[in-house]
Amino acid sequence: MALPPGATRLQLIDLHPPPADIADLVTRGMKRTPRQLPAWLLYDAEGSRLFDAICEQPEYSLTRTETALLERQAGALARALGPGVLVEFGAGSARKVSPLLQALRPQAYVALDISAEHVHSACQALQERHPEVPMLAICCDYSLLEQLPAHPWLDAGRRLGFYPGSSIGNFDPAEAEALLRRLRLLLGEDSRLLIGIDQPKAVERLEAAYDDRAGVSAAFAFNLLQRLNRDLAGDFVPERFHYEARWQSEHSRIAMALVSRQQQTVQLAGRDWHFAAGEPLITEYSVKYSPEAFLQLAGRAGWRGADRWSDPAGDLSLHLLEPG
Ligand SMILES: C[S@@+](CC[C@H](N)C(=O)[O-])C[C@H]1O[C@@H](n2cnc3c(N)ncnc32)[C@H](O)[C@@H]1O
């Protein structure tokens, strides 16, 4: 996209939910059975740093596999996507998008993430490698966004969604369907969506991926308690919980939880919350879909599968979706 000389090529729009909305979300989550908080709360600055460290663990192969697939297929993916504005959902460190930027040369790149400083500095680093691409970082909860903010870079071409990391698996299937429908609205009628989906595999492998030997996944979950203590006047004592990641075959998902070691009462967001011994606080789910099950879900949300690329071992797929 032609910009005037000297124009800044990276901008940040901050639409982070206000503290009162976060307190409401947490109160609602604490009233659920089992208690469950939105997964995005895991990503304050420290959580974002810990997630990057999880991606380096030998047990967590998803990032390496998906990155290699993107690098290998970048040309084919770019041809299938066609020209447009690349919009990444949950970009985080934006470590996967470079091969696509290289092959696609989009009119602009838009990175959405809840972790403002993290996504902004990720885009700064990315811009040095791709100085020709205008970049917009938007801090927001994309699952609640009614529309993308008005900005000329977002209207510079057809919107091409990019949603890697199998992050759709953090939502239960009904929420995931609603989110896919929302992405259609955010991207517009003539859009495409390239989405990474991790598949079910051996239970031991999945449980190890989300509970690595170095304890980084556990630290990531425990960081949520620090965040709640800091931001919502909580008094969680981390030692009174233990971390676990269990495959629940009936739901085709890993459930990650901090489990209360004892009966206890915790203060949070101005209320007392009683935990029984053994009671879990779900920090996140990761639902795994076969390609067929995912395409059914996408179909219910108004998308149809146009193409699919998989790694040689068949661990995960990149699906290209079009409005159905
Ligand atoms: C599992 S990480 C994946 C990061 C990266 N896309 C990848 O594939 O490695 C999820 C990312 O999405 C962001 N995120 C999670 N839920 C979000 C939400 N509801 N709205 C905006 N960002 C969210 C987190 O901050 C984090 O950077």
The ligand as a Gaussian input file, in Angstrom:
#p B3LYP/6-31G(d) Opt

LIG

0 1
 C       -2.086000     -19.981000      22.407000
 S       -1.428000     -18.373000      22.090000
 C       -1.097000     -18.506000      20.354000
 C       -0.133000     -17.480000      19.864000
 C        0.180000     -17.584000      18.375000
 N       -0.995000     -17.284000      17.552000
 C        0.663000     -18.961000      18.036000
 O        0.021000     -19.625000      17.214000
 O        1.692000     -19.384000      18.570000
 C       -2.907000     -17.411000      22.105000
 C       -2.677000     -15.923000      21.797000
 O       -3.938000     -15.291000      21.619000
 C       -4.115000     -14.220000      22.539000
 N       -5.515000     -14.329000      22.955000
 C       -6.108000     -15.356000      23.600000
 N       -7.422000     -15.134000      23.733000
 C       -7.661000     -13.922000      23.152000
 C       -8.836000     -13.145000      22.959000
 N      -10.044000     -13.571000      23.389000
 N       -8.712000     -11.959000      22.323000
 C       -7.503000     -11.513000      21.881000
 N       -6.350000     -12.213000      22.038000
 C       -6.445000     -13.406000      22.660000
 C       -3.110000     -14.421000      23.639000
 O       -2.690000     -13.198000      24.210000
 C       -1.987000     -15.156000      22.910000
 O       -1.051000     -14.255000      22.362000

